Amino acid sequence: MATETAEIEVETLRAEFKGDIVTPDDEPVYDDARRVWNGMINKRPAMVARCEGVADVRAAVNFARDHDYPIAVRGGGHGVAGRAVVDDGLVIDLEPMNWVHVTPEAGRVRVGAGATWGDVDHETQAFGLAVPGGVVSDTGIAGLTLGGGMGHLRRKYGLSCDNLVSADVVTADGEFLTASEDSHEELFWALRGGGGNFGVVTAFEYDCHPVGPDVAMCFVWFDGVEAPDVLRSFREYAPDAPDEVSLLPFYAWVPELPEFPEASWGDPAIAVLGCYAGTPEKGEEELRTVRAFAEPVADFSGTIPYVELQTMLDEDYPSGRYYYWKSLYLDALNDDVIDAVVDCAERCPVSLSTVDIWQGGGAVSRVGETETAFAHRDAPYGLNFEANWDDPRQTEAVIEWVRDSVAEMEEFPEARGQYVNFPGLEEESSEVPFGENATRLAKVKADYDPDDVFHAHGNLKPGPE
């Protein structure tokens, strides 16, 4: 009888749905529909609703609420924490809604929630424009923006969420609205860095900026023994760097690729990836300082197309690999902190992993702490332990390394918070990423989703009215 009831429920949704409804009976399509980028995630939803437009999203939300199905919302990209799919629930899959419409004369772009940053860059760069996105092109615009959005342009033009002009949202009661500075202002505030907790965002409108077609970049690799000295040089350079410069040093292992000296393959390394969001000639001159932090093992710096910079790391993040990332912010990179970061990195059990230090400051820090939901804006550095591996037998050791490393770094008084988009796989609700904005976010949650319909994304619980 339960199976018959489920079939009737599915047919009820299909009757008012334009896109595809995929259930476990639809093999082998079902396995593809439930699969997400992170190979660690192996959840089995009751159905996947592949939405063609807002009408489909509204139908899916209403159906899930009325039939008491847990909801997960899937955009077009990574979702490293695995929250884009839910066991025994309904996945609202927005990937088919991946359109991009540029209005170059207004410096604006409207984007469907299923798009990736590669989709956006392809269209905006045709007009010499860009929206601050991530550093991997197949990252989805939706999750990155809702959690903040750190990328190569962050210190010049801010986070992805700082460039959001409006958002179309289907709320928990199935209603459609547009949030902006002039309409549903509190919801708009929450969507800029507060995570995917308040409804299904179906479209994003962004400000664009003149970027490219070519940009100066640095991508230089140094021997791992130089890591403490390179990070100290970075510490000295970063505070006075021009806003045009956004750097990302990371501890890694030299890949076995012909672009690198064969003698260095597999060796520990400290690399610095950076972009200059301005005139390439000025950028190449400015970035020479970074390239001289130590004697390079390999140096791929120069002037390249912006779209090439945006895809440079894509091959390192294939779909199906195992990923577990956790983060925190640092108020300083003193010698003790640097030594601890390097020590943690040296204990990493898998060489596909990295330990990343994101340069903060610039435009990110000039937005007030409570102007958007994104917290810890004044932190000069972000620290991310990024475990990436292919052998499932290594999973336990890798997760333990990340958790132990974060716990060790949290003991430093210079450490605080967490970046919303790098939360690990922990499912419990947490106020940690939101700092002093947590109470206000809980109030917005109570206003727009009082029954906690959207609870698969590690969100805050609704607060008092």
C-alpha positions as CSV (number, residue, x, y, z in Angstrom):
1,M,0.0,0.0,0.0
2,A,2.9,2.4,0.8
3,T,4.4,1.8,-2.6
4,E,1.0,2.4,-4.3
5,T,0.5,5.6,-2.3
6,A,4.0,6.9,-3.3
7,E,3.2,6.2,-7.0
8,I,0.0,8.2,-6.7
9,E,1.9,11.1,-5.1
10,V,4.5,11.1,-7.9
11,E,1.8,11.1,-10.6
12,T,0.1,14.0,-8.8
13,L,3.3,16.1,-9.1
14,R,4.0,15.0,-12.7
15,A,0.6,16.2,-13.7
16,E,1.6,19.8,-13.0
17,F,5.3,19.6,-13.8
18,K,7.0,20.5,-17.1
19,G,10.4,19.1,-16.3
20,D,11.3,15.5,-15.4
21,I,10.5,13.7,-12.2
22,V,13.0,11.0,-11.5
23,T,12.3,8.2,-8.9
24,P,14.2,5.0,-7.9
25,D,12.1,3.2,-10.5
26,D,13.8,5.1,-13.3
27,E,17.0,3.2,-13.5
28,P,19.7,4.0,-14.7
29,V,18.6,7.6,-14.9
30,Y,18.0,7.7,-11.2
31,D,21.6,7.0,-10.2
32,D,22.7,9.9,-12.4
33,A,20.1,12.2,-11.1
34,R,20.9,11.6,-7.5
35,R,24.7,11.8,-8.0
36,V,26.4,15.0,-6.9
37,W,30.0,16.3,-7.5
38,N,31.4,15.0,-4.2
39,G,31.9,11.3,-4.5
40,M,31.6,10.9,-0.7
41,I,27.9,11.6,-1.0
42,N,25.6,8.6,-1.6
43,K,22.1,9.6,-0.7
44,R,18.9,8.2,-2.1
45,P,16.1,10.7,-2.5
46,A,12.5,9.6,-3.0
47,M,12.4,11.8,-6.1
48,V,14.4,14.3,-8.1
49,A,12.4,17.2,-9.6
50,R,14.4,18.6,-12.5
51,C,12.8,22.0,-12.8
52,E,12.4,23.9,-16.1
53,G,11.3,27.1,-14.6
54,V,9.7,28.9,-11.6
55,A,6.3,27.1,-12.1
56,D,8.1,23.8,-11.6
57,V,9.8,25.1,-8.5
58,R,6.6,26.2,-7.0
59,A,4.9,22.9,-7.8
60,A,7.8,21.0,-6.2
61,V,7.8,23.1,-3.0
62,N,4.1,22.9,-2.6
63,F,4.1,19.1,-3.2
64,A,6.9,18.5,-0.7
65,R,5.4,20.6,2.0
66,D,1.9,19.1,1.6
67,H,3.2,15.5,1.6
68,D,5.9,16.1,4.3
69,Y,8.9,15.3,2.1
70,P,12.2,16.7,3.3
71,I,13.6,19.2,0.7
72,A,17.1,19.6,-0.7
73,V,17.9,22.3,-3.3
74,R,20.5,21.6,-6.0
75,G,22.1,24.3,-8.1
76,G,24.4,23.8,-11.0
77,G,27.8,23.1,-9.3
78,H,29.6,21.5,-6.4
79,G,27.8,21.6,-3.0
80,V,30.9,20.2,-1.3
81,A,29.0,19.5,1.9
82,G,26.5,17.2,0.2
83,R,23.4,19.1,1.2
84,A,22.1,19.3,-2.3
85,V,20.6,15.8,-2.0
86,V,18.6,14.2,0.8
87,D,17.6,10.7,1.8
88,D,13.9,9.8,1.3
89,G,13.1,13.4,0.3
90,L,12.6,15.6,-2.7
91,V,15.5,17.2,-4.5
92,I,14.6,20.4,-6.3
93,D,17.2,20.3,-9.1
94,L,17.7,23.7,-10.7
95,E,20.4,22.6,-13.1
96,P,18.2,22.9,-16.3
97,M,17.6,26.6,-15.3
98,N,21.1,27.6,-16.4
99,W,20.4,30.6,-18.7
100,V,22.5,33.8,-18.6
101,H,21.2,37.2,-19.9
102,V,23.7,40.1,-20.0
103,T,22.6,43.8,-20.3
104,P,26.0,45.3,-21.2
105,E,24.8,49.0,-21.3
106,A,23.5,48.7,-17.7
107,G,26.5,46.6,-16.5
108,R,24.1,43.9,-15.3
109,V,23.5,40.2,-15.8
110,R,20.6,38.0,-14.8
111,V,21.4,34.3,-14.3
112,G,19.3,31.2,-13.7
113,A,20.1,29.4,-10.5
114,G,21.3,26.3,-12.3
115,A,24.2,28.1,-14.0
116,T,27.9,27.8,-13.2
117,W,30.5,30.5,-13.1
118,G,31.8,29.2,-16.4
119,D,28.3,29.9,-17.9
120,V,28.4,33.4,-16.6
121,D,32.0,34.1,-17.6
122,H,31.3,32.9,-21.2
123,E,28.5,35.5,-21.6
124,T,29.9,38.4,-19.7
125,Q,33.4,38.3,-21.1
126,A,31.9,38.8,-24.6
127,F,31.3,42.4,-23.4
128,G,34.6,42.7,-21.3
129,L,32.6,42.3,-18.1
130,A,32.8,39.9,-15.1
131,V,31.0,39.2,-11.9
132,P,33.2,38.2,-8.9
133,G,32.8,34.4,-8.8
134,G,34.9,31.5,-7.6
135,V,38.2,30.0,-8.8
136,V,36.8,26.9,-10.5
137,S,34.5,27.4,-13.5
138,D,32.1,24.6,-12.8
139,T,31.2,26.0,-9.3
140,G,27.5,26.8,-9.2
141,I,26.6,30.5,-8.9
142,A,23.7,29.8,-6.4
143,G,25.5,28.1,-3.6
144,L,28.6,30.3,-3.9
145,T,26.6,33.5,-3.8
146,L,24.3,32.5,-1.0
147,G,27.3,31.6,1.2
148,G,29.4,34.7,0.3
149,G,31.5,33.9,-2.8
150,M,35.3,34.3,-2.6
151,G,37.2,34.4,-5.9
152,H,40.0,36.1,-7.9
153,L,38.3,39.5,-8.0
154,R,37.3,39.7,-4.3
155,R,39.6,42.4,-3.0
156,K,38.8,44.8,-6.0
157,Y,35.1,44.1,-6.4
158,G,34.0,42.3,-3.3
159,L,32.3,38.9,-2.8
160,S,29.8,37.4,-5.2
161,C,27.0,38.3,-2.7
162,D,28.2,42.0,-2.6
163,N,27.4,42.3,-6.3
164,L,23.9,40.8,-6.0
165,V,21.3,43.3,-7.0
166,S,18.2,41.2,-6.7
167,A,17.1,37.6,-6.3
168,D,13.9,35.8,-7.4
169,V,12.7,33.5,-4.6
170,V,10.1,30.8,-4.1
171,T,9.2,30.8,-0.4
172,A,8.2,27.9,1.8
173,D,4.5,28.6,1.2
174,G,5.1,28.4,-2.6
175,E,4.8,32.1,-3.2
176,F,7.1,33.9,-5.7
177,L,8.8,37.2,-4.8
178,T,11.8,39.3,-5.7
179,A,14.1,40.5,-3.0
180,S,16.3,43.6,-3.3
181,E,17.2,46.7,-1.5
182,D,13.7,48.1,-2.1
183,S,11.6,45.0,-1.7
184,H,11.7,42.3,1.0
185,E,14.8,44.0,2.3
186,E,15.4,41.7,5.3
187,L,15.3,38.7,3.1
188,F,17.7,40.3,0.6
189,W,20.0,41.0,3.5
190,A,19.9,37.4,4.6
191,L,20.5,36.0,1.1
192,R,23.8,37.8,0.9
193,G,26.0,35.4,2.8
194,G,23.4,33.7,5.0
195,G,23.3,30.4,3.2
196,G,20.5,28.5,1.5
197,N,18.0,28.6,4.3
198,F,15.1,30.9,3.4
199,G,13.6,29.7,0.1
200,V,14.5,28.5,-3.3
201,V,16.3,31.3,-5.2
202,T,15.5,30.8,-8.9
203,A,17.4,33.7,-10.4
204,F,20.2,36.1,-9.5
205,E,20.8,39.6,-10.8
206,Y,24.4,40.9,-10.5
207,D,26.4,44.1,-11.1
208,C,29.2,43.5,-13.6
209,H,32.7,45.1,-13.7
210,P,35.2,45.8,-16.5
211,V,37.6,42.9,-16.4
212,G,39.7,41.3,-19.1
213,P,39.7,40.0,-21.7
214,D,43.3,39.5,-20.4
215,V,44.5,39.8,-16.8
216,A,47.9,39.5,-15.2
217,M,48.2,36.5,-12.8
218,C,50.8,34.8,-10.8
219,F,51.0,31.0,-10.3
220,V,54.3,30.2,-8.8
221,W,55.5,27.1,-6.9
222,F,58.2,27.0,-4.3
223,D,59.8,24.1,-2.5
224,G,57.9,22.9,0.6
225,V,60.9,23.6,2.9
226,E,60.4,27.3,2.0
227,A,56.8,27.3,3.2
228,P,57.4,29.2,6.5
229,D,59.5,31.8,4.8
230,V,57.1,32.2,1.8
231,L,54.2,32.6,4.2
232,R,56.1,35.2,6.2
233,S,56.8,37.1,2.9
234,F,53.1,36.9,2.1
235,R,52.3,38.2,5.6
236,E,54.6,41.2,5.0
237,Y,53.2,41.9,1.5
238,A,49.5,41.4,2.0
239,P,48.5,44.3,4.3
240,D,49.7,47.0,1.8
241,A,48.9,45.2,-1.4
242,P,46.7,47.1,-3.8
243,D,43.0,46.1,-4.0
244,E,43.6,44.8,-7.5
245,V,45.7,42.0,-6.1
246,S,44.0,38.9,-4.6
247,L,46.4,36.1,-3.5
248,L,45.8,32.5,-2.5
249,P,48.9,30.8,-1.1
250,F,48.4,27.0,-0.6
251,Y,50.5,24.1,0.7
252,A,50.4,21.2,-1.8
253,W,52.4,18.5,-3.5
254,V,54.0,18.9,-6.9
255,P,51.8,17.0,-9.4
256,E,53.4,14.5,-11.8
257,L,52.9,16.7,-14.9
258,P,55.4,17.6,-17.6
259,E,55.0,21.3,-16.9
260,F,56.9,20.7,-13.6
261,P,60.5,19.5,-13.3
262,E,60.4,15.7,-13.0
263,A,62.8,15.8,-10.1
264,S,60.2,17.6,-8.0
265,W,57.2,15.4,-8.7
266,G,55.5,14.4,-5.5
267,D,57.5,16.8,-3.3
268,P,55.8,19.1,-0.8
269,A,55.4,22.7,-2.1
270,I,54.0,26.1,-1.3
271,A,52.3,27.7,-4.3
272,V,50.9,31.2,-4.7
273,L,48.0,31.8,-7.1
274,G,46.9,35.4,-7.6
275,C,45.1,37.8,-10.0
276,Y,45.5,41.5,-10.7
277,A,42.1,43.0,-11.5
278,G,43.5,46.0,-13.5
279,T,45.8,46.8,-16.4
280,P,47.9,43.7,-17.2
281,E,51.1,45.7,-17.6
282,K,50.7,47.1,-14.1
283,G,49.7,43.7,-12.8
284,E,52.8,42.0,-14.1
285,E,55.0,44.6,-12.5
286,E,53.1,44.3,-9.2
287,L,53.2,40.6,-9.1
288,R,57.0,40.3,-9.6
289,T,57.3,40.9,-5.8
290,V,55.2,37.8,-5.1
291,R,57.1,35.7,-7.6
292,A,60.3,36.6,-5.7
293,F,59.2,35.3,-2.3
294,A,61.7,32.4,-2.8
295,E,63.4,30.5,-5.6
296,P,60.7,29.0,-7.7
297,V,60.4,25.3,-8.6
298,A,58.0,26.3,-11.4
299,D,56.5,29.7,-12.4
300,F,53.5,29.9,-14.7
301,S,52.8,33.6,-14.2
302,G,52.0,36.0,-17.0
303,T,49.1,37.6,-18.8
304,I,46.3,35.3,-19.9
305,P,42.6,35.5,-20.8
306,Y,40.4,35.9,-17.7
307,V,38.4,32.9,-18.8
308,E,41.6,30.8,-18.8
309,L,42.4,31.9,-15.3
310,Q,38.9,30.9,-14.2
311,T,39.3,27.4,-15.6
312,M,43.0,26.8,-14.6
313,L,42.1,24.7,-11.6
314,D,39.2,22.8,-13.1
315,E,41.1,19.5,-13.7
316,D,42.0,19.3,-10.0
317,Y,38.4,19.1,-9.0
318,P,36.7,16.4,-11.1
319,S,33.2,15.2,-10.4
320,G,33.2,12.0,-8.4
321,R,36.4,12.6,-6.4
322,Y,36.1,12.6,-2.6
323,Y,36.1,16.0,-0.9
324,Y,36.0,17.2,2.7
325,W,36.7,20.8,3.4
326,K,36.6,22.8,6.7
327,S,37.6,26.4,7.4
328,L,38.2,29.2,9.8
329,Y,39.4,32.8,9.8
330,L,42.6,34.2,11.1
331,D,43.2,37.6,12.6
332,A,47.0,37.3,12.2
333,L,49.7,35.2,10.6
334,N,52.3,35.3,13.3
335,D,55.2,32.9,13.4
336,D,53.4,30.5,15.7
337,V,50.3,30.4,13.5
338,I,52.4,29.9,10.4
339,D,54.4,27.1,12.0
340,A,51.2,25.3,13.1
341,V,49.6,25.6,9.6
342,V,52.7,24.1,8.0
343,D,52.9,21.3,10.6
344,C,49.3,20.4,10.0
345,A,49.9,20.4,6.2
346,E,52.9,18.2,6.6
347,R,50.7,15.6,8.4
348,C,48.2,15.4,5.5
349,P,47.8,11.7,4.5
350,V,46.8,12.4,0.8
351,S,48.8,14.4,-1.7
352,L,45.8,15.7,-3.7
353,S,44.9,17.9,-0.8
354,T,45.8,21.5,-0.1
355,V,45.9,23.9,2.8
356,D,44.8,27.3,1.6
357,I,45.2,30.8,3.0
358,W,42.8,33.3,1.4
359,Q,44.0,36.9,1.4
360,G,41.2,39.1,2.8
361,G,40.9,42.9,3.1
362,G,40.2,45.3,0.3
363,A,36.6,45.6,-0.9
364,V,35.5,42.7,1.2
365,S,36.5,44.4,4.4
366,R,34.9,47.8,3.5
367,V,31.4,46.4,3.7
368,G,30.1,46.7,7.3
369,E,29.8,43.5,9.4
370,T,26.1,43.9,9.5
371,E,25.4,45.3,6.1
372,T,25.0,41.8,4.7
373,A,24.6,38.4,6.4
374,F,28.2,37.5,5.5
375,A,30.2,37.7,8.7
376,H,33.9,38.0,9.7
377,R,34.6,40.5,6.9
378,D,37.4,42.1,8.8
379,A,39.4,39.0,9.0
380,P,42.6,39.5,7.0
381,Y,43.0,35.8,6.2
382,G,40.8,32.7,5.6
383,L,42.2,29.3,6.3
384,N,40.8,26.2,4.5
385,F,41.8,22.6,5.0
386,E,40.9,21.0,1.7
387,A,41.0,17.2,1.6
388,N,40.7,15.7,-1.9
389,W,41.2,12.0,-2.5
390,D,40.3,9.1,-4.8
391,D,40.6,6.0,-2.7
392,P,37.7,5.4,-0.3
393,R,39.9,3.4,2.0
394,Q,41.6,6.7,2.9
395,T,38.4,8.4,4.0
396,E,38.6,7.9,7.7
397,A,42.2,9.1,7.9
398,V,41.6,12.1,5.7
399,I,38.5,13.3,7.6
400,E,40.3,12.8,10.9
401,W,43.2,15.0,9.6
402,V,40.9,17.8,8.6
403,R,39.0,17.8,11.9
404,D,42.1,17.5,14.0
405,S,43.8,20.3,12.1
406,V,40.9,22.7,12.5
407,A,40.6,21.8,16.2
408,E,44.3,22.5,16.6
409,M,44.1,25.9,14.8
410,E,41.0,26.9,16.8
411,E,43.1,26.9,19.9
412,F,44.9,30.0,18.7
413,P,43.4,33.3,19.8
414,E,43.9,34.5,16.3
415,A,41.3,32.0,15.0
416,R,37.5,32.5,14.7
417,G,34.4,31.7,12.7
418,Q,33.9,29.6,9.7
419,Y,33.3,30.2,6.0
420,V,29.7,29.2,5.1
421,N,30.7,27.4,1.9
422,F,33.4,25.2,3.5
423,P,31.6,23.6,6.5
424,G,32.7,20.0,6.3
425,L,29.8,17.4,6.3
426,E,28.4,18.2,9.7
427,E,24.6,18.3,9.6
428,E,23.8,20.2,12.8
429,S,22.7,23.8,12.7
430,S,25.4,26.2,13.7
431,E,25.7,29.9,14.4
432,V,29.5,29.8,14.0
433,P,29.6,31.1,10.4
434,F,27.3,34.0,11.0
435,G,28.8,35.7,14.1
436,E,26.8,38.6,15.4
437,N,24.4,38.2,12.4
438,A,23.0,34.9,13.7
439,T,20.1,36.3,15.7
440,R,18.9,38.5,12.9
441,L,19.1,35.6,10.4
442,A,17.0,33.4,12.7
443,K,14.4,36.2,12.7
444,V,14.4,36.3,8.9
445,K,14.1,32.5,8.9
446,A,11.1,32.8,11.2
447,D,9.4,35.3,8.9
448,Y,9.9,33.4,5.7
449,D,10.1,29.8,6.7
450,P,8.6,29.5,10.2
451,D,8.0,25.7,9.9
452,D,11.6,25.1,8.8
453,V,10.6,23.6,5.5
454,F,14.2,24.2,4.2
455,H,16.3,22.4,6.7
456,A,18.7,20.3,4.7
457,H,21.3,23.0,4.3
458,G,22.7,23.1,7.8
459,N,20.8,26.3,8.5
460,L,19.9,28.2,11.6
461,K,16.6,27.3,13.2
462,P,13.8,29.9,13.1
463,G,14.1,32.5,15.9
464,P,11.6,34.4,17.9
465,E,9.1,36.5,16.1
